């Protein structure tokens, strides 16, 4: 077992002297040597790298300084803000585990030293693992939400997709089942607005309300799969002056049957006497031809919600998807409940936007950030590392100058401190 002194990993300047002489000759000096930090007392830039102003005198560092340190005083060899800072930066640069976070810290030690105190060098991977396993995930989440509320610019009509994702690598057959995180994704601005962990003895039905309570959704359209088709969830959405489009499935019993019968009756009479609107899209590509027909029926409260048990239940929608692939034709029909008024195009665009949570968030987390391969599973660490990934996704997605995918942006950020600074400046 390593001694406390050995656990603080610091690169040898002697071993790297040739490298730094080369950097000096080539003009590739650390940030401090270019004058960006010149004359600035260290105590004034605990997190200067992340100190682009969100609002006057408020930085991303200020938001995460609110995390309570879970360690006892005699074991504190590293500053908590140093640990959190290195972890955030390392994940942005592609680290997918604690060993990778430590490795990044060692490789960038001289640069990190220009704005972090690092009193005992770079923390070991065991230290990162132990601290993040103990950090209160609710506090970490609150800091994330505080930061997001300071930078997000939700536009009127923004579609916010609520969806759950299983962290498959967190599964341990002997100790715990895989963790499920429910996230809110702003589909236009491409930002993770927040996330909550599903309780081990529950499901997404109990987690979604907890997430909705901490979000600011006024003017947005919230989309949720069938698991969110609950009266309490609908009420929470409308209480925030937001609209909703929620999938309806047969587990809703009478409501599903009544909606299905209403559409069948309308189709047979060409919707005569029923206030409705329609919209159609058609896509071709990769050997596939897909047509989607959207129908929205309004003024249905007296038929489907006479007792007003569903808040702002103003319409129902139907989507009929016809797909031609490899000479085969498949037809799928889905139903939705909504607070939107008679506007099939807005209804259709909201449904299509909801799929962005799979293509733009979950796919990126799995392919670029390798979330499903991550074996972090101890205590609070899986949930806290998921928040680190969401921070990385938000910042990397907002960086538009380099026309590359997330993975290549991470690679470039790991190699080029100047580009990394440009990403962090987006905060």
VEXDREN-2710 file (C-alpha; in Angstrom, 1 decimal):
% VEXDREN-2710
k/r/px/py/pz
1/UNK/0.0/0.0/0.0
2/UNK/1.4/3.4/-0.9
3/UNK/2.3/5.9/1.7
4/UNK/0.4/9.3/1.9
5/UNK/3.4/10.9/0.3
6/UNK/3.4/8.5/-2.6
7/UNK/-0.3/9.0/-3.2
8/UNK/0.2/12.6/-4.3
9/UNK/1.4/12.1/-7.9
10/UNK/3.6/14.9/-9.3
11/UNK/5.5/14.7/-12.5
12/UNK/9.2/15.1/-12.3
13/UNK/10.3/18.5/-13.7
14/UNK/13.8/17.1/-14.2
15/UNK/12.5/14.3/-16.5
16/UNK/10.4/16.9/-18.4
17/UNK/12.9/19.7/-18.6
18/UNK/13.8/19.0/-22.3
19/UNK/10.1/19.1/-23.1
20/UNK/9.6/22.5/-21.4
21/UNK/12.7/23.9/-23.0
22/UNK/11.3/22.9/-26.4
23/UNK/8.0/24.5/-25.6
24/UNK/9.8/27.7/-24.6
25/UNK/11.8/27.8/-27.8
26/UNK/8.8/27.0/-30.0
27/UNK/6.7/29.6/-28.2
28/UNK/4.3/27.0/-26.8
29/UNK/4.4/28.2/-23.3
30/UNK/2.0/27.5/-20.5
31/UNK/-0.9/29.9/-20.2
32/UNK/0.7/31.7/-17.3
33/UNK/3.9/32.5/-19.3
34/UNK/1.8/34.2/-22.0
35/UNK/0.7/36.7/-19.4
36/UNK/-3.0/35.7/-19.1
37/UNK/-2.4/35.0/-15.4
38/UNK/0.5/37.3/-14.9
39/UNK/0.4/39.2/-11.6
40/UNK/-2.8/37.5/-10.4
41/UNK/-2.6/36.2/-6.8
42/UNK/-3.4/32.5/-6.8
43/UNK/-6.0/32.9/-4.1
44/UNK/-8.0/35.0/-6.6
45/UNK/-8.2/32.4/-9.3
46/UNK/-9.0/29.1/-7.6
47/UNK/-10.7/28.1/-10.9
48/UNK/-9.5/30.8/-13.3
49/UNK/-9.7/28.3/-16.2
50/UNK/-13.5/28.2/-15.7
51/UNK/-13.9/31.9/-14.8
52/UNK/-15.6/33.3/-17.8
53/UNK/-18.4/35.4/-16.4
54/UNK/-21.8/33.8/-16.4
55/UNK/-23.3/36.9/-14.8
56/UNK/-21.3/39.8/-13.3
57/UNK/-18.8/38.4/-10.7
58/UNK/-20.2/34.9/-10.9
59/UNK/-18.2/32.0/-12.4
60/UNK/-18.8/28.3/-12.8
61/UNK/-16.4/27.8/-9.9
62/UNK/-18.6/29.8/-7.6
63/UNK/-21.5/27.4/-8.3
64/UNK/-19.5/24.3/-7.4
65/UNK/-17.9/25.9/-4.3
66/UNK/-21.3/25.1/-2.6
67/UNK/-20.5/21.4/-2.4
68/UNK/-19.9/20.3/1.2
69/UNK/-16.6/18.5/1.7
70/UNK/-17.5/14.9/3.0
71/UNK/-14.0/14.3/4.3
72/UNK/-12.8/14.7/7.9
73/UNK/-10.1/17.4/8.3
74/UNK/-7.2/15.1/9.1
75/UNK/-7.6/13.3/5.7
76/UNK/-7.7/16.4/3.6
77/UNK/-4.5/16.5/1.6
78/UNK/-6.1/18.0/-1.5
79/UNK/-8.5/20.9/-1.9
80/UNK/-12.0/19.8/-2.8
81/UNK/-12.3/22.4/-5.5
82/UNK/-9.1/21.2/-7.0
83/UNK/-10.4/17.6/-7.2
84/UNK/-13.7/18.7/-8.7
85/UNK/-12.0/21.0/-11.2
86/UNK/-9.6/18.4/-12.5
87/UNK/-12.4/15.9/-12.8
88/UNK/-14.5/18.3/-14.9
89/UNK/-11.7/19.3/-17.2
90/UNK/-10.5/15.7/-17.6
91/UNK/-13.9/14.4/-18.6
92/UNK/-14.3/17.2/-21.1
93/UNK/-11.0/16.0/-22.5
94/UNK/-12.1/12.3/-22.8
95/UNK/-11.4/10.7/-19.4
96/UNK/-13.9/7.9/-18.8
97/UNK/-12.8/6.7/-15.3
98/UNK/-10.8/7.7/-12.3
99/UNK/-7.5/6.4/-13.6
100/UNK/-7.9/8.4/-16.7
101/UNK/-8.7/11.5/-14.6
102/UNK/-5.5/11.0/-12.6
103/UNK/-3.5/10.4/-15.8
104/UNK/-4.8/13.6/-17.4
105/UNK/-3.9/15.5/-14.2
106/UNK/-0.4/14.2/-14.2
107/UNK/0.1/15.0/-17.9
108/UNK/-1.2/18.6/-17.4
109/UNK/0.3/19.1/-14.0
110/UNK/2.4/22.2/-14.8
111/UNK/-0.5/23.8/-16.6
112/UNK/-3.0/23.0/-13.8
113/UNK/-0.5/24.3/-11.3
114/UNK/-0.9/27.8/-12.8
115/UNK/-4.4/28.2/-11.5
116/UNK/-5.0/25.4/-8.9
117/UNK/-3.2/25.3/-5.5
118/UNK/-2.4/21.5/-5.7
119/UNK/-0.7/21.6/-2.3
120/UNK/0.2/17.9/-2.5
121/UNK/0.4/17.4/-6.3
122/UNK/-2.3/15.6/-8.3
123/UNK/-4.7/13.4/-6.3
124/UNK/-4.4/9.7/-7.0
125/UNK/-7.2/7.8/-8.8
126/UNK/-8.2/6.3/-5.4
127/UNK/-8.6/9.7/-4.0
128/UNK/-10.9/10.8/-6.9
129/UNK/-12.9/7.6/-6.5
130/UNK/-13.3/8.0/-2.7
131/UNK/-14.2/11.6/-2.8
132/UNK/-16.8/11.4/-5.6
133/UNK/-18.3/8.3/-3.9
134/UNK/-18.9/10.4/-0.8
135/UNK/-20.0/13.7/-2.4
136/UNK/-23.7/14.2/-1.9
137/UNK/-25.2/13.8/-5.4
138/UNK/-28.1/16.0/-4.6
139/UNK/-25.7/18.8/-3.7
140/UNK/-23.7/18.2/-6.8
141/UNK/-27.0/18.2/-8.8
142/UNK/-28.0/21.5/-7.2
143/UNK/-24.7/23.0/-8.2
144/UNK/-25.2/21.8/-11.8
145/UNK/-28.7/23.2/-11.9
146/UNK/-27.6/26.5/-10.5
147/UNK/-24.9/26.7/-13.2
148/UNK/-27.3/25.7/-15.9
149/UNK/-29.9/28.3/-14.9
150/UNK/-27.3/31.0/-15.1
151/UNK/-26.3/30.1/-18.7
152/UNK/-29.3/28.6/-20.4
153/UNK/-31.4/30.7/-22.7
154/UNK/-34.6/28.7/-23.2
155/UNK/-36.6/30.1/-26.0
156/UNK/-40.4/30.3/-26.2
157/UNK/-41.7/26.9/-27.5
158/UNK/-38.5/25.1/-26.7
159/UNK/-39.2/21.3/-26.7
160/UNK/-37.8/19.8/-23.5
161/UNK/-37.6/16.0/-23.8
162/UNK/-37.7/14.0/-20.5
163/UNK/-36.3/10.5/-20.8
164/UNK/-34.5/7.8/-18.8
165/UNK/-31.3/6.0/-19.5
166/UNK/-29.7/3.0/-17.8
167/UNK/-26.0/3.2/-16.8
168/UNK/-25.3/-0.4/-17.8
169/UNK/-21.8/-0.4/-16.4
170/UNK/-23.0/0.4/-12.9
171/UNK/-24.6/-3.0/-12.6
172/UNK/-23.2/-5.3/-10.0
173/UNK/-25.0/-8.6/-9.6
174/UNK/-23.8/-9.1/-6.1
175/UNK/-24.5/-5.6/-4.8
176/UNK/-26.8/-3.4/-6.9
177/UNK/-28.8/-3.2/-10.1
178/UNK/-27.9/-0.8/-12.8
179/UNK/-28.6/2.8/-12.1
180/UNK/-31.2/4.7/-14.2
181/UNK/-30.9/8.4/-14.7
182/UNK/-33.8/10.6/-15.9
183/UNK/-32.6/13.6/-17.9
184/UNK/-34.2/16.8/-19.3
185/UNK/-32.8/17.7/-22.7
186/UNK/-33.5/21.1/-24.4
187/UNK/-33.8/19.8/-28.0
188/UNK/-33.2/23.2/-29.8
189/UNK/-30.4/24.5/-27.6
190/UNK/-29.0/21.0/-27.1
191/UNK/-28.4/21.3/-23.4
192/UNK/-28.9/18.9/-20.5
193/UNK/-31.0/20.9/-18.1
194/UNK/-31.0/18.5/-15.2
195/UNK/-31.0/14.9/-14.2
196/UNK/-32.2/12.7/-11.3
197/UNK/-31.4/9.2/-10.2
198/UNK/-34.3/6.7/-10.2
199/UNK/-34.6/5.1/-6.8
200/UNK/-33.6/1.4/-6.7
201/UNK/-37.0/0.4/-5.4
202/UNK/-39.0/2.6/-7.8
203/UNK/-39.2/3.6/-11.4
204/UNK/-39.2/6.7/-13.6
205/UNK/-42.7/7.6/-12.6
206/UNK/-41.4/8.8/-9.2
207/UNK/-38.2/10.3/-10.6
208/UNK/-39.9/12.5/-13.3
209/UNK/-41.8/14.7/-10.8
210/UNK/-38.6/15.3/-8.8
211/UNK/-36.9/16.5/-11.9
212/UNK/-39.8/18.7/-13.1
213/UNK/-39.8/20.4/-9.7
214/UNK/-36.3/21.7/-10.1
215/UNK/-36.6/22.9/-13.7
216/UNK/-37.7/26.2/-15.1
217/UNK/-40.1/25.3/-17.9
218/UNK/-42.3/28.3/-18.5
219/UNK/-43.1/28.6/-22.2
220/UNK/-41.7/25.2/-23.1
221/UNK/-43.3/22.1/-24.5
222/UNK/-42.4/19.0/-22.4
223/UNK/-42.4/15.6/-24.1
224/UNK/-42.4/12.3/-22.3
225/UNK/-42.8/8.7/-23.2
226/UNK/-45.8/6.7/-22.0
227/UNK/-44.4/6.1/-18.6
228/UNK/-44.9/9.9/-17.9
229/UNK/-48.6/9.7/-18.8
230/UNK/-49.7/10.3/-15.2
231/UNK/-52.1/13.0/-13.8
232/UNK/-49.6/14.2/-11.2
233/UNK/-46.9/14.7/-13.8
234/UNK/-49.2/16.6/-16.2
235/UNK/-50.3/18.8/-13.3
236/UNK/-46.7/19.7/-12.4
237/UNK/-46.0/20.6/-16.0
238/UNK/-49.0/22.9/-16.4
239/UNK/-48.3/24.6/-13.0
240/UNK/-45.1/25.9/-14.6
241/UNK/-47.0/27.5/-17.5
242/UNK/-45.6/24.8/-19.8
243/UNK/-47.3/22.6/-22.4
244/UNK/-47.0/18.9/-22.8
245/UNK/-47.1/16.1/-25.4
246/UNK/-47.1/12.7/-23.8
247/UNK/-47.4/9.3/-25.4
248/UNK/-50.5/7.3/-24.6
249/UNK/-50.4/3.5/-24.4
250/UNK/-52.7/0.7/-23.5
251/UNK/-51.7/0.7/-19.9
252/UNK/-53.9/3.8/-19.5
253/UNK/-56.9/1.5/-20.0
254/UNK/-60.2/3.4/-20.7
255/UNK/-58.5/6.5/-21.9
256/UNK/-56.5/4.7/-24.6
257/UNK/-59.6/2.9/-25.7
258/UNK/-61.7/6.1/-25.9
259/UNK/-59.0/7.9/-27.8
260/UNK/-58.6/5.1/-30.3
261/UNK/-62.4/4.9/-30.8
262/UNK/-62.6/8.7/-31.3
263/UNK/-59.9/8.6/-34.1
264/UNK/-61.5/5.5/-35.7
265/UNK/-64.9/7.3/-35.8
266/UNK/-63.3/10.5/-37.1
267/UNK/-61.5/8.6/-39.9
268/UNK/-64.7/6.9/-41.0
269/UNK/-66.5/10.3/-41.3
270/UNK/-63.5/12.2/-42.6
271/UNK/-63.6/14.1/-39.2
272/UNK/-66.8/15.9/-40.0
273/UNK/-68.0/17.9/-37.1
274/UNK/-64.7/17.4/-35.2
275/UNK/-62.2/20.3/-34.9
276/UNK/-59.0/18.9/-36.3
277/UNK/-55.8/19.7/-38.1
278/UNK/-53.4/17.5/-40.1
279/UNK/-49.7/17.5/-41.1
280/UNK/-47.5/15.2/-43.2
281/UNK/-43.8/14.6/-43.6
282/UNK/-41.9/12.4/-46.0
283/UNK/-38.3/11.2/-45.8
284/UNK/-36.1/9.2/-48.2
285/UNK/-32.6/7.9/-47.7
286/UNK/-30.5/4.9/-47.1
287/UNK/-32.9/2.6/-48.9
288/UNK/-35.8/3.7/-46.6
289/UNK/-38.9/5.6/-47.5
290/UNK/-41.0/6.9/-44.5
291/UNK/-44.2/8.9/-44.5
292/UNK/-45.7/10.2/-41.3
293/UNK/-49.3/11.5/-41.0
294/UNK/-50.2/13.6/-38.0
295/UNK/-53.7/14.3/-37.0
296/UNK/-54.7/16.5/-34.0
297/UNK/-58.2/16.6/-32.5
298/UNK/-59.2/19.6/-30.3
299/UNK/-62.2/20.5/-28.2
300/UNK/-62.3/17.0/-26.8
301/UNK/-62.6/17.8/-23.1
302/UNK/-66.3/16.9/-22.8
303/UNK/-65.7/13.6/-24.5
304/UNK/-62.4/12.5/-22.8
305/UNK/-61.9/14.6/-19.7
306/UNK/-65.4/15.6/-18.5
307/UNK/-64.3/15.7/-14.8
308/UNK/-61.1/17.7/-15.6
309/UNK/-58.9/15.1/-13.9
310/UNK/-56.2/15.8/-16.5
311/UNK/-54.8/19.4/-16.3
312/UNK/-55.1/21.4/-19.5
313/UNK/-56.1/18.4/-21.5
314/UNK/-56.9/20.3/-24.8
315/UNK/-56.2/17.8/-27.6
316/UNK/-55.3/14.3/-28.6
317/UNK/-52.9/13.4/-31.4
318/UNK/-52.3/10.5/-33.7
319/UNK/-49.2/9.6/-35.7
320/UNK/-49.4/7.0/-38.5
321/UNK/-46.0/6.0/-39.7
322/UNK/-45.7/4.1/-43.0
323/UNK/-42.2/2.7/-43.7
324/UNK/-41.0/1.0/-46.8
325/UNK/-37.6/-0.8/-46.4
326/UNK/-36.2/-3.6/-48.4
327/UNK/-39.5/-4.2/-50.2
328/UNK/-41.4/-4.5/-46.9
329/UNK/-44.1/-2.1/-45.7
330/UNK/-44.8/-1.6/-42.0
331/UNK/-47.4/0.7/-40.4
332/UNK/-47.3/1.9/-36.9
333/UNK/-50.0/4.1/-35.1
334/UNK/-49.3/5.9/-31.9
335/UNK/-51.6/8.2/-29.8
336/UNK/-50.7/11.2/-27.6
337/UNK/-52.4/13.5/-25.1
338/UNK/-51.5/17.2/-25.2
339/UNK/-52.2/20.7/-23.8
340/UNK/-51.5/22.2/-27.3
341/UNK/-54.4/23.7/-29.2
342/UNK/-55.3/22.7/-32.8
343/UNK/-51.9/22.8/-34.5
344/UNK/-50.8/19.4/-36.0
345/UNK/-47.5/20.8/-37.4
346/UNK/-46.4/22.0/-33.9
347/UNK/-47.6/18.6/-32.5
348/UNK/-45.6/16.7/-35.1
349/UNK/-42.4/18.8/-34.7
350/UNK/-42.6/18.3/-30.9
351/UNK/-42.7/14.5/-31.4
352/UNK/-39.8/14.5/-33.8
353/UNK/-37.8/16.8/-31.5
354/UNK/-38.3/14.3/-28.7
355/UNK/-36.3/11.7/-30.6
356/UNK/-33.3/14.1/-30.3
357/UNK/-32.8/12.9/-26.7
358/UNK/-31.8/9.5/-28.2
359/UNK/-29.8/10.8/-31.1
360/UNK/-28.2/13.8/-29.6
361/UNK/-27.8/12.9/-26.0
362/UNK/-27.9/9.1/-25.3
363/UNK/-26.0/8.2/-28.5
364/UNK/-23.3/10.7/-27.6
365/UNK/-23.1/9.5/-24.0
366/UNK/-22.7/5.9/-25.2
367/UNK/-20.5/6.3/-28.3
368/UNK/-18.3/9.3/-27.5
369/UNK/-18.2/9.3/-23.7
370/UNK/-18.5/5.4/-23.4
371/UNK/-21.1/5.7/-20.6
372/UNK/-22.3/2.0/-20.9
373/UNK/-18.7/0.8/-20.6
374/UNK/-17.9/2.8/-17.4
375/UNK/-17.5/0.4/-14.4
376/UNK/-17.7/3.1/-11.8
377/UNK/-20.3/1.8/-9.4
378/UNK/-19.4/2.5/-5.7
379/UNK/-21.9/4.6/-3.6
380/UNK/-22.6/8.0/-5.1
381/UNK/-19.8/7.9/-7.7
382/UNK/-21.9/6.6/-10.7
383/UNK/-24.5/9.4/-10.2
384/UNK/-21.8/12.1/-9.8
385/UNK/-19.8/10.9/-12.8
386/UNK/-23.0/11.1/-14.8
387/UNK/-23.2/14.8/-13.9
388/UNK/-19.6/15.3/-15.0
389/UNK/-20.5/13.7/-18.4
390/UNK/-23.5/16.0/-18.8
391/UNK/-21.3/19.1/-18.1
392/UNK/-18.9/17.9/-20.8
393/UNK/-21.8/17.2/-23.3
394/UNK/-23.2/20.7/-22.7
395/UNK/-19.9/22.5/-23.2
396/UNK/-18.7/20.4/-26.1
397/UNK/-22.0/20.7/-27.9
398/UNK/-22.1/24.4/-27.6
399/UNK/-18.6/24.8/-29.1
400/UNK/-19.4/25.5/-32.8
401/UNK/-16.1/26.7/-34.2
402/UNK/-14.6/23.3/-34.8
403/UNK/-16.8/21.3/-37.2
404/UNK/-16.1/17.9/-35.6
405/UNK/-17.9/15.3/-33.6
406/UNK/-17.8/15.2/-29.8
407/UNK/-15.1/12.6/-29.7
408/UNK/-12.7/14.6/-31.9
409/UNK/-13.5/17.8/-29.9
410/UNK/-12.4/15.9/-26.8
411/UNK/-9.2/14.7/-28.4
412/UNK/-8.4/18.3/-29.6
413/UNK/-9.2/19.7/-26.1
414/UNK/-6.8/17.2/-24.5
415/UNK/-4.0/18.3/-26.8
416/UNK/-4.6/22.0/-27.1
417/UNK/-5.1/24.1/-24.0
418/UNK/-6.1/27.1/-26.0
419/UNK/-9.0/25.2/-27.6
420/UNK/-9.9/23.8/-24.1
421/UNK/-10.1/27.4/-22.9
422/UNK/-12.4/28.3/-25.7
423/UNK/-14.8/25.5/-24.7
424/UNK/-14.7/26.5/-21.0
425/UNK/-15.3/30.1/-22.0
426/UNK/-18.8/29.0/-23.2
427/UNK/-19.7/28.6/-19.5
END
